């Protein structure tokens, strides 16, 4: 079986890092937050903004059911029959 040396190295480093914190996720998270704060890099929040996700999906639900659901294309004529 073929193995990728770079991937193997990443797995080894990740294992050593986790082992150094006795596999404690809270300690790992705290260390990563500390490194993030000490870094001079800009930290960007990529979590979804509610307005953008509801704009294209679930709009009728967010507006109390009064808005027409326009998320699906119509495949038939105006009487609802398929072509």
N, C-alpha and C positions, 0 to 999 in steps of 0.2 A: 504494500500500500504506500502511496506517495504521501509524504509529509512536508508541510511548508515550514521551513526553518524560522521564518519571521513569526508565524502564528505560534509555533512552539515556544519561542522566546517570550512572547507576550503572555502566554499561559503560565510560564515559569515565573515571570516577574509578578504577575497578578497573584499567584499562589504564595509567593514569598511575602508580598505586601499584606495579604489577608492573614497569613500566619503570624506576622509581626504584631498584629492586634488580637491574636488568639481568636480569629474569625468573628469578632464582635462587630456587628454592623454599625451600632451606635458609635463606637470608637473610630471606625473607619470613616463614617460620615463626618464626625467632628474633625478628624484630621484633614479631610478634603475641604471642609469649610474653612479651616485655618489656613490651608495652602491657598485657597481662593482669595481670602482677605489679604494675605501677604503678597499676592501676585500684583504686578502692575498692569495686568491685562484687564480690559473692560469685560464685565460679566453681563451677558445678555439673557433676558428672560424669554424663553421660547414657548411658554405655556399659552394655550389658546385663549383668546379674548372672547368673552361670551357674545359680544355683539357680532363678531364675524362668523361664529359657528351657527348662531340662530338666524343669521341673515339668509343662509342658503338651505338650512334644514330645520324642520320643526317649527316653522314660522307660525303656522296656524295655532299650534299649541301654546306658544308664547304670547300670542295676542288674544287669548281667551277663546279660541275656536272661531272667531268672527272673520278672520282673514281666509281667503281662498288659498288652498294648497297648490302652488304653481311649480312644485318640484318635479312633477312627472310630465312627460310629453303626451299630448293627445295623439292617439293613433286612429281615431275614427272620425266620422263627420259630426256635425253639431247635434244630431239625434242620438249619439252615443253608439252608433253602429260601426263595426270595424270595416275597413276597406278591403 
